[in-house]
Amino acid sequence: MTQQSHPSSWRSYHFRAMGSQIALWLDSENVPQTAAAFEQVRALFAANEQCLSRFRPDSELMQLNARSGQWVTVSDLLWREVVLAVEMARQTNGRFDPTLLNALAQAGYDRDFAEIVGVGNGRWLEQPALLGCWANIELDETRQAVRLPAGVQLDLGGIAKGDTAQQALALLEQVGPGLVDAGGDLVAGTAPTECPGWPVALSPPWGEGVIAPENLATFWLAGGAMATSGIDYRSWVQNGTVAHHLINPRTGQPAQTDLLTATVLAPEAATAEAWATATLIAGADVGMQLLLEQELAGLVVVREGRILATPQMDHLLQGV
Protein backbone atom coordinates (compact mmCIF):
# COMPACT_ATOMS: atom_id res chain seq x y z
CA MET A 1 0.00 0.00 0.00
CA THR A 2 1.13 3.54 -0.67
CA GLN A 3 1.57 5.89 2.27
CA GLN A 4 -1.02 8.44 1.14
CA SER A 5 -3.93 9.40 3.36
CA HIS A 6 -6.92 7.04 3.27
CA PRO A 7 -10.68 7.43 3.75
CA SER A 8 -11.89 6.92 7.32
CA SER A 9 -13.73 3.74 6.28
CA TRP A 10 -10.41 2.02 5.42
CA ARG A 11 -9.37 -0.06 8.42
CA SER A 12 -6.10 -1.96 8.80
CA TYR A 13 -4.59 -4.66 10.98
CA HIS A 14 -0.98 -5.90 11.19
CA PHE A 15 0.69 -9.04 12.54
CA ARG A 16 3.58 -11.41 11.76
CA ALA A 17 3.13 -14.84 10.23
CA MET A 18 4.99 -17.13 7.82
CA GLY A 19 8.20 -15.14 8.33
CA SER A 20 6.57 -11.94 7.03
CA GLN A 21 4.75 -8.85 8.17
CA ILE A 22 1.09 -9.25 7.23
CA ALA A 23 -1.12 -6.21 6.65
CA LEU A 24 -4.88 -6.42 6.16
CA TRP A 25 -7.09 -3.66 4.76
CA LEU A 26 -10.87 -3.48 4.72
CA ASP A 27 -13.19 -0.79 3.42
CA SER A 28 -16.04 -1.03 5.93
CA GLU A 29 -17.90 1.16 8.40
CA ASN A 30 -18.90 -1.87 10.47
CA VAL A 31 -16.23 -1.94 13.18
CA PRO A 32 -17.30 -5.17 14.97
CA GLN A 33 -17.53 -7.15 11.72
CA THR A 34 -14.16 -5.78 10.59
CA ALA A 35 -12.49 -6.72 13.88
CA ALA A 36 -13.96 -10.23 13.72
CA ALA A 37 -12.76 -10.69 10.12
CA PHE A 38 -9.25 -9.57 11.05
CA GLU A 39 -9.12 -12.12 13.87
CA GLN A 40 -10.38 -14.84 11.51
CA VAL A 41 -7.57 -14.06 9.11
CA ARG A 42 -4.95 -14.08 11.84
CA ALA A 43 -6.17 -17.50 12.95
CA LEU A 44 -6.11 -18.71 9.33
CA PHE A 45 -2.47 -17.70 8.89
CA ALA A 46 -1.53 -19.37 12.18
CA ALA A 47 -3.28 -22.63 11.27
CA ASN A 48 -1.86 -22.72 7.74
CA GLU A 49 1.65 -21.99 9.01
CA GLN A 50 1.40 -24.82 11.52
CA CYS A 51 0.45 -27.19 8.70
CA LEU A 52 2.74 -25.94 5.92
CA SER A 53 5.91 -24.63 7.58
CA ARG A 54 9.21 -26.28 6.73
CA PHE A 55 10.70 -24.81 9.91
CA ARG A 56 8.41 -26.79 12.23
CA PRO A 57 9.38 -30.47 12.53
CA ASP A 58 5.84 -31.33 13.62
CA SER A 59 4.12 -29.64 10.67
CA GLU A 60 2.14 -31.86 8.33
CA LEU A 61 4.42 -30.82 5.47
CA MET A 62 7.54 -32.01 7.29
CA GLN A 63 5.80 -35.25 8.27
CA LEU A 64 5.11 -35.81 4.58
CA ASN A 65 8.74 -35.00 3.75
CA ALA A 66 9.92 -37.51 6.35
CA ARG A 67 7.97 -40.24 4.55
CA SER A 68 9.24 -39.67 0.99
CA GLY A 69 8.89 -42.78 -1.13
CA GLN A 70 5.68 -43.76 0.68
CA TRP A 71 2.03 -43.01 -0.01
CA VAL A 72 0.75 -40.53 2.59
CA THR A 73 -2.88 -39.47 3.02
CA VAL A 74 -2.93 -35.70 3.62
CA SER A 75 -5.34 -33.05 4.85
CA ASP A 76 -7.48 -30.91 2.55
CA LEU A 77 -5.10 -27.96 3.01
CA LEU A 78 -1.87 -29.82 2.27
CA TRP A 79 -3.48 -31.56 -0.71
CA ARG A 80 -4.58 -28.17 -2.09
CA GLU A 81 -1.09 -26.69 -1.76
CA VAL A 82 0.77 -29.69 -3.19
CA VAL A 83 -1.56 -29.89 -6.20
CA LEU A 84 -1.22 -26.14 -6.72
CA ALA A 85 2.58 -26.26 -6.49
CA VAL A 86 2.83 -29.14 -8.97
CA GLU A 87 0.53 -27.30 -11.39
CA MET A 88 2.65 -24.15 -11.15
CA ALA A 89 5.79 -26.21 -11.81
CA ARG A 90 4.12 -27.62 -14.89
CA GLN A 91 3.05 -24.20 -16.16
CA THR A 92 6.55 -22.74 -15.72
CA ASN A 93 8.25 -25.82 -17.19
CA GLY A 94 10.01 -26.45 -13.90
CA ARG A 95 11.49 -22.99 -13.43
CA PHE A 96 9.35 -22.86 -10.33
CA ASP A 97 10.05 -26.13 -8.51
CA PRO A 98 8.64 -27.03 -5.06
CA THR A 99 11.08 -29.95 -4.61
CA LEU A 100 14.13 -27.85 -3.73
CA LEU A 101 14.13 -28.07 0.07
CA ASN A 102 17.33 -30.15 0.14
CA ALA A 103 19.08 -27.67 -2.16
CA LEU A 104 17.96 -24.78 0.05
CA ALA A 105 19.41 -26.53 3.09
CA GLN A 106 22.68 -27.09 1.26
CA ALA A 107 22.80 -23.37 0.42
CA GLY A 108 22.47 -22.59 4.14
CA TYR A 109 18.77 -21.71 4.35
CA ASP A 110 17.90 -24.45 6.84
CA ARG A 111 16.14 -22.36 9.48
CA ASP A 112 14.17 -19.14 9.75
CA PHE A 113 15.85 -16.37 7.75
CA ALA A 114 16.20 -14.13 10.82
CA GLU A 115 18.56 -16.73 12.31
CA ILE A 116 20.92 -17.03 9.33
CA VAL A 117 21.12 -13.54 7.82
CA GLY A 118 24.72 -12.49 7.38
CA VAL A 119 26.29 -15.73 8.65
CA GLY A 120 24.81 -18.79 6.95
CA ASN A 121 25.22 -22.14 8.66
CA GLY A 122 28.90 -22.68 7.90
CA ARG A 123 28.55 -25.94 5.98
CA TRP A 124 27.87 -27.45 2.60
CA LEU A 125 26.48 -30.96 2.24
CA GLU A 126 28.62 -33.14 0.00
CA GLN A 127 25.69 -35.16 -1.33
CA PRO A 128 24.18 -33.30 -4.32
CA ALA A 129 20.48 -32.50 -4.05
CA LEU A 130 17.99 -34.36 -6.21
CA LEU A 131 16.82 -31.95 -8.92
CA GLY A 132 13.86 -31.63 -11.26
CA CYS A 133 11.74 -34.14 -9.34
CA TRP A 134 8.45 -32.23 -9.31
CA ALA A 135 7.16 -34.22 -12.30
CA ASN A 136 7.68 -37.46 -10.37
CA ILE A 137 5.41 -36.51 -7.48
CA GLU A 138 2.50 -38.96 -7.49
CA LEU A 139 -1.00 -37.78 -6.60
CA ASP A 140 -3.94 -40.07 -5.86
CA GLU A 141 -7.06 -37.91 -5.88
CA THR A 142 -9.37 -40.75 -4.80
CA ARG A 143 -7.45 -41.32 -1.57
CA GLN A 144 -6.16 -37.71 -1.36
CA ALA A 145 -2.71 -39.21 -1.01
CA VAL A 146 0.74 -38.02 -2.07
CA ARG A 147 3.92 -39.97 -2.76
CA LEU A 148 7.14 -37.98 -3.02
CA PRO A 149 10.09 -39.53 -4.84
CA ALA A 150 12.49 -41.16 -2.36
CA GLY A 151 14.84 -38.57 -0.86
CA VAL A 152 12.83 -35.59 -2.16
CA GLN A 153 11.45 -32.93 0.19
CA LEU A 154 8.96 -30.16 -0.54
CA ASP A 155 9.28 -26.47 0.24
CA LEU A 156 5.89 -24.81 -0.38
CA GLY A 157 7.18 -21.38 0.75
CA GLY A 158 5.82 -18.60 -1.44
CA ILE A 159 2.99 -20.69 -2.85
CA ALA A 160 1.71 -21.44 0.66
CA LYS A 161 1.97 -17.81 1.74
CA GLY A 162 0.35 -16.48 -1.44
CA ASP A 163 -2.48 -18.98 -1.38
CA THR A 164 -3.09 -18.30 2.32
CA ALA A 165 -3.37 -14.62 1.42
CA GLN A 166 -5.88 -15.61 -1.26
CA GLN A 167 -7.91 -17.54 1.32
CA ALA A 168 -7.66 -14.59 3.71
CA LEU A 169 -9.02 -12.22 1.10
CA ALA A 170 -12.11 -14.43 0.72
CA LEU A 171 -12.78 -13.98 4.45
CA LEU A 172 -12.33 -10.20 4.29
CA GLU A 173 -14.55 -9.86 1.24
CA GLN A 174 -17.47 -11.22 3.26
CA VAL A 175 -17.38 -7.87 5.07
CA GLY A 176 -16.30 -5.46 2.33
CA PRO A 177 -13.62 -4.65 -0.25
CA GLY A 178 -10.31 -5.99 1.01
CA LEU A 179 -6.57 -6.21 0.44
CA VAL A 180 -4.01 -8.60 1.95
CA ASP A 181 -0.32 -7.64 1.97
CA ALA A 182 1.79 -10.68 2.87
CA GLY A 183 5.32 -9.36 3.10
CA GLY A 184 4.94 -7.25 -0.04
CA ASP A 185 3.01 -9.85 -2.00
CA LEU A 186 -0.50 -8.48 -2.48
CA VAL A 187 -3.92 -9.96 -3.09
CA ALA A 188 -6.68 -7.45 -3.81
CA GLY A 189 -10.40 -7.96 -4.10
CA THR A 190 -13.12 -5.49 -5.00
CA ALA A 191 -11.99 -1.87 -5.41
CA PRO A 192 -12.78 0.29 -2.37
CA THR A 193 -15.55 2.86 -2.60
CA GLU A 194 -14.93 5.66 -5.13
CA CYS A 195 -11.53 4.27 -6.18
CA PRO A 196 -10.50 2.29 -9.28
CA GLY A 197 -8.58 -0.08 -7.01
CA TRP A 198 -6.31 -0.20 -4.00
CA PRO A 199 -3.36 2.22 -4.29
CA VAL A 200 -0.16 0.15 -4.20
CA ALA A 201 3.50 0.97 -4.72
CA LEU A 202 6.35 -1.16 -6.01
CA SER A 203 9.48 -0.63 -3.93
CA PRO A 204 12.95 -0.51 -5.51
CA PRO A 205 15.46 -3.31 -4.82
CA TRP A 206 17.67 -3.20 -1.77
CA GLY A 207 21.44 -3.24 -2.03
CA GLU A 208 24.64 -1.27 -2.14
CA GLY A 209 24.99 0.91 -5.18
CA VAL A 210 21.30 0.65 -6.08
CA ILE A 211 20.11 4.11 -7.04
CA ALA A 212 16.35 4.20 -7.41
CA PRO A 213 13.38 6.42 -6.56
CA GLU A 214 11.39 5.82 -3.40
CA ASN A 215 8.86 3.86 -5.49
CA LEU A 216 9.51 2.25 -8.86
CA ALA A 217 5.83 2.47 -9.72
CA THR A 218 2.44 3.18 -8.22
CA PHE A 219 -0.83 1.86 -9.57
CA TRP A 220 -4.34 0.69 -8.66
CA LEU A 221 -4.83 -2.99 -7.88
CA ALA A 222 -8.22 -4.73 -7.83
CA GLY A 223 -9.35 -8.30 -8.48
CA GLY A 224 -5.84 -9.70 -8.74
CA ALA A 225 -2.52 -10.48 -7.10
CA MET A 226 1.02 -9.12 -7.26
CA ALA A 227 4.16 -11.01 -6.22
CA THR A 228 7.82 -10.02 -6.24
CA SER A 229 10.83 -12.33 -6.21
CA GLY A 230 14.27 -10.90 -5.59
CA ILE A 231 17.85 -11.69 -4.66
CA ASP A 232 18.22 -8.30 -2.94
CA TYR A 233 16.84 -9.17 0.49
CA ARG A 234 17.08 -12.82 1.57
CA SER A 235 20.83 -13.30 1.23
CA TRP A 236 23.62 -14.47 3.55
CA VAL A 237 27.29 -15.47 3.50
CA GLN A 238 27.97 -19.18 3.00
CA ASN A 239 31.64 -20.27 3.16
CA GLY A 240 32.72 -16.77 2.16
CA THR A 241 30.27 -16.54 -0.74
CA VAL A 242 27.03 -14.57 -0.83
CA ALA A 243 24.10 -16.96 -1.25
CA HIS A 244 20.38 -16.35 -1.63
CA HIS A 245 17.14 -18.33 -1.37
CA LEU A 246 16.19 -18.55 -5.05
CA ILE A 247 17.56 -21.84 -6.30
CA ASN A 248 18.02 -22.63 -9.98
CA PRO A 249 16.22 -25.99 -10.37
CA ARG A 250 18.66 -27.01 -13.08
CA THR A 251 21.80 -26.56 -10.96
CA GLY A 252 20.64 -26.82 -7.34
CA GLN A 253 22.63 -23.65 -6.57
CA PRO A 254 21.49 -20.07 -5.84
CA ALA A 255 20.48 -18.73 -9.26
CA GLN A 256 23.04 -16.79 -11.27
CA THR A 257 20.74 -14.16 -12.76
CA ASP A 258 21.11 -10.67 -14.16
CA LEU A 259 17.90 -9.61 -12.38
CA LEU A 260 17.60 -8.07 -8.93
CA THR A 261 13.82 -8.39 -8.74
CA ALA A 262 10.90 -9.62 -10.81
CA THR A 263 7.31 -8.54 -10.15
CA VAL A 264 4.32 -10.25 -11.74
CA LEU A 265 0.59 -9.51 -11.62
CA ALA A 266 -1.90 -12.32 -12.16
CA PRO A 267 -5.51 -13.17 -11.33
CA GLU A 268 -4.43 -15.55 -8.53
CA ALA A 269 -1.64 -15.28 -5.96
CA ALA A 270 -0.13 -18.70 -6.73
CA THR A 271 0.24 -17.80 -10.42
CA ALA A 272 1.90 -14.48 -9.58
CA GLU A 273 4.26 -16.19 -7.08
CA ALA A 274 5.32 -18.95 -9.46
CA TRP A 275 5.91 -16.68 -12.45
CA ALA A 276 7.81 -14.09 -10.41
CA THR A 277 10.22 -16.84 -9.32
CA ALA A 278 10.42 -18.33 -12.81
CA THR A 279 11.13 -14.94 -14.37
CA LEU A 280 13.89 -14.07 -11.93
CA ILE A 281 15.63 -17.42 -12.41
CA ALA A 282 15.32 -17.20 -16.21
CA GLY A 283 16.95 -13.75 -16.35
CA ALA A 284 16.02 -10.59 -18.20
CA ASP A 285 15.85 -11.78 -21.82
CA VAL A 286 14.24 -15.18 -21.37
CA GLY A 287 12.14 -14.02 -18.41
CA MET A 288 10.58 -11.15 -20.30
CA GLN A 289 9.87 -13.44 -23.26
CA LEU A 290 8.11 -15.89 -20.93
CA LEU A 291 5.93 -13.11 -19.50
CA LEU A 292 5.05 -11.93 -23.01
CA GLU A 293 4.06 -15.47 -24.01
CA GLN A 294 1.87 -15.76 -20.91
CA GLU A 295 0.42 -12.27 -21.51
CA LEU A 296 1.15 -11.35 -17.90
CA ALA A 297 1.81 -7.91 -16.46
CA GLY A 298 5.39 -7.90 -15.23
CA LEU A 299 8.26 -5.58 -14.34
CA VAL A 300 11.90 -6.52 -13.75
CA VAL A 301 14.89 -4.62 -12.42
CA VAL A 302 18.19 -5.58 -14.05
CA ARG A 303 21.42 -5.48 -12.03
CA GLU A 304 22.86 -2.53 -13.96
CA GLY A 305 19.72 -0.49 -13.24
CA ARG A 306 17.52 -1.03 -16.29
CA ILE A 307 13.79 -1.42 -15.65
CA LEU A 308 11.81 -3.50 -18.15
CA ALA A 309 8.03 -3.90 -18.26
CA THR A 310 5.60 -5.88 -20.38
CA PRO A 311 2.89 -4.06 -22.37
CA GLN A 312 0.30 -5.25 -19.85
CA MET A 313 2.25 -3.58 -17.04
CA ASP A 314 2.75 -0.41 -19.09
CA HIS A 315 -0.98 -0.23 -19.66
CA LEU A 316 -1.61 -0.59 -15.93
CA LEU A 317 0.84 2.16 -15.04
CA GLN A 318 -0.63 4.51 -17.62
CA GLY A 319 -3.96 4.18 -15.86
CA VAL A 320 -2.65 5.82 -12.68
N, C-alpha and C positions, 0 to 999 in steps of 0.2 A: 504494500500500500504506500502511496505517496504521503508526504507529511503535511499536506494542505489541510485547512480547516474542513470539518465535516458537519453535515446537518445534525441536529440534536437527536434525531431518531436513530442515528447510527451508533450501535453499542458494540463494545469490543471486550475480549477476554483473552488473557495470555497465560500460558503454562508451558512446562517442558515435558517432552515425551519423545521417544524414539531418537534420542540424541540431538534433538532440535528444539528451537523455540517455536511454539505453536501460537498463532494468533487467529482468533475467530472474530468475524464481523457479522452483525445482523442489522438490517434496517427494519426496526419494529418499535412501536410505541408501548407495546405490552411488556412491561418490565418483568413480571413474574414468569411469563412464558419464555422470555429471552434467557433469564437466569437458569431456568430448568433445562433449556436446550443446551446451554453452555456446559452444564454439569453432565448431561448425557454424553456430550462429545468428549469431555475429559475422561469419562469412564470408558468410552469406546476405545480411545487411544491406549489407555492403560491395559485393557483386556487384550487388544490386538498385539501390543508390545509383548505381553506375557506369553502369548502364543507364538509369535513370529520372530522374536529376537534371537540373533546368533550369539549374543553375549550372555545369555542366561542358559546354563546347562540343563535346567529343568523345563525349558520351553518345548512346546510340541515340535517345533522345527528341528531343534537339536536332537530330540528323541528320534525323529525320522532320520536325521543325518547319521546317528549312531547305529542305525539298522540298515545301512546301504547294502544292496544286494538281496534284501528281503522285501516281500510284499507287506505294506503297512497300511492299515485302515486309518484314515485321518478325519479330522473334524471338517465341518462345512467351511470354516474360515480358511484352514490350511489348504484344503482342496481348491478353493477359489483362487488363492494366491499362486499355488503351484501351476494350475492350468493357465492362469493369466501370464505368468512368467515364461512358460514354455511357448505360448502363443506369441509373445513379444520377441522371443528368440527366433522363432520361425519367421516373423515378419521382417526382422532386421538381418536375416541370414546369418545369425550367430554373432553379430557385432555386439548385441546385448546378450549376455550369457549368465544365467543364474547359478551355474555350476562352478563358480570360481572361488569358493570359500577357501579351499586349500591354498590356492595361489595368493589370495589376500593374506593368509597367515604367513606364508613364506616371505611376503613383502614386508611383514612387520605389523600388519593391521590385524592383530589377534585379540584385541580388547577394545573397550570404548576409546574413541579418538582422543578424548580429554586426557587419557592416561599415557598416550604414546607420543603426543605432539612434541616435535623437536628432538626426540631421543630414540624412537624406534624400540625394538626389543632386543637388539644386539645379536641376532642370529639369523642365519639362512638355513633352511632345511635342504639337505643334499638330495633327497628324493624329489624328482620333478613332479609337478602337479599334473593330474589328468586334465586334459584340455578338450574342448569341443564336445562335451558329453551330453549337452542338453537334449539332443535328438534321440538319445538312448534312454531317456527317462520313460518308464512305462506307466500308463494311466489306465486304471480299470474303473470306468464310470459306474458300472453296475454295483460294485462293492465299495466305491469311493475309496479306492486303494492306490497307493503309489509305490513303485519300486525304483529306487535310484540305482544306477550302475555301481558295482562294488568299488568302494574307495572314494566315491564322489559325494561331495557335500554341497548343499544349497546355501546361498546367501540371497535372501529375498529383498534386503535393503531398501533401495529407492522404490521398487514396485510396491512393497508392503506399506511404506509410508504414504506414497501417492494414492494408493487405493483406499487406505484408511481415511485420508483426507476426502476422497470421493464419497465414502460412506458417511463421513461427518457432515458433509454438505447436505446430503439427503435429510439428515436430522434437522439441520438449521432451516432448511427450506420449508419445513412443516410450520414454521413460525413466520418467516418472511424471507425476502431476498438475502442471500448470505454469501460469504467468502471465507475460505479456509486458507491460511498461509502456514505451510508446514516447512519451516526453515528456508523460506524463499521460494519454495515450489507452491504454486497457487492453484486453487480450484474455485471457480466462480459460478454462481447460479444466476438467477434472475437479476437483471440490472436494478439497482436501488431506485427509489422514486425520483423522477425528474432528472435522471442521469442516463446516458447511453450505456453505462457499464460501471464497474468499480474502477476507480483511478489507481493504476499500478505503475511502478517504476522499475526499470531494469538497472541494477547496480553494476558499476564497472568491476573488472577483475581486481583482486588484491595482488600485491607483489611489489618488490623493489623495481624502480624504474618504470612502473606503469603510470603513464600520464593520461588521465581520462577525466571527463566532467563528472560532477556529482552523480548524475544519472545518465546512462547511455541512451535511454529512451523512456518516454512515458506514454501510456495509452490506456484505453478503456477495455476492461475485460468482463465479458458476460457469457454464460453458457459454454464454458470451456476451461481448459487447464493450461498452465505454463510451468515448465520444468527447466532447470539449468544444471548442466554438468560442468565441472571445472577442475583443473589441476592447480588452481591458485590458492585453495584454502586447506583442504585435507592433505597435507604433506608432512613428512618427517624425515629424519636422517637415519638411514639404515646402512651400517658398515661404511660410513663416510660418504654415502651417496644419498641424494635427495630422492625419496620415493613418494608415491601418491597412491590413492585408493582406486584409481580407474585402471583396471587390468586389461591388457590386450588379450582377447581370448585365443589368439593364434600363437602367442609367445608365452603366456603365463606371467609376463613381467609388466610393471607399470608402463602404460602406453607411451611410446615416443610419438608425440603429436605436435603439430605446429600451431595448435589451438590452445588458448587459455581457457575459454569458456564456450559453451554451445547452449543456446536457449531455443526451445521448441514449444509451440502452441499446438494443441490438439483438442478434439472434443472430450477425451477422457484422460485422466491423470496418468494411467499406466502407459498409454501411447506416448504422451509427452515425455515421460521419464525414460522409456526405452530408446526413443529416437534421439533424445539429447545425449545419452551415453554413446549410442552408435555413431552419431555425428562427430563427437569429440574424438573418439578412437580412430575414426576414418581419416580425420584431418580435413583441412580447408577444402581442397579441390574435390575429393571424393565425397566428403560429407555434404557439401552444398549440392552436389549432383544428386545424392540420395534424397535430400529434402525436396528438391525440384521434382523428382520422379514421384514422390509421395504427395506432392502438392500441399506441403505443410508450411506453415509460417515459422520461419526460423531466423536466428541472428547469431553470428559467431564473431568472436574476437580473436584475431590472429596474434601470435607472439610479438611480431614487430609493430603491432598497433592498428593494423587494418581492421575495419568492421565491415562484415559482409552480411547482407540480408536477402532473403528470398522475396519475390514479388508479393507474395501473400503477406509477409511482414511489412513490406513497404506500404502496402495498401492500408494496413491497420494503423501504422504510424501517421499516415496522411489524414486519418480520420480524427486525430486529436484536436 
